[in-house]
Amino acid sequence: MVFVKKLVLDVLKPHQPNALEFCEAIASAGNDYRVHLTVLEVDEKTETLQITVEGNAIDSATLLARINDLGGSLHSIDEVEVHSES
C-alpha cells in the first residue's frame, strides 16, 4: 500500500479565516496532521499561502475538500512524498 506522507501546496484564500484558523481547520482533517503555513503574498482581498502538511497517511481528497470549504483554492501541488509499505 502507498501512503502520502507530505504535501506542499500553493493555495489562494480570502483574508478570513485568518492563517491560524485556516491551519487549525486543515490539521483537524486528519488524526496526526502537522501543518506549516507561510504567507507568501497579501493583496486587497486574498492571501497566497504555501502549506506543508505531514502525516502518516494523508487523505488528499479530504484535505483539498477542507481547503475548498474554507474558501481556498489550490493553485498547485509543489511537493509530494509517498511511502510504499507492505
Secondary structure, DSSP 8 states (H G I E B T S, - for coil): -EEEEEEEEEEEEES-S-HHHHHHHHHTTSSS-EEEEEEEEE-SSEEEEEEEEE-SS--HHHHHHHHHHTT-EEEEEEEEEEEE--
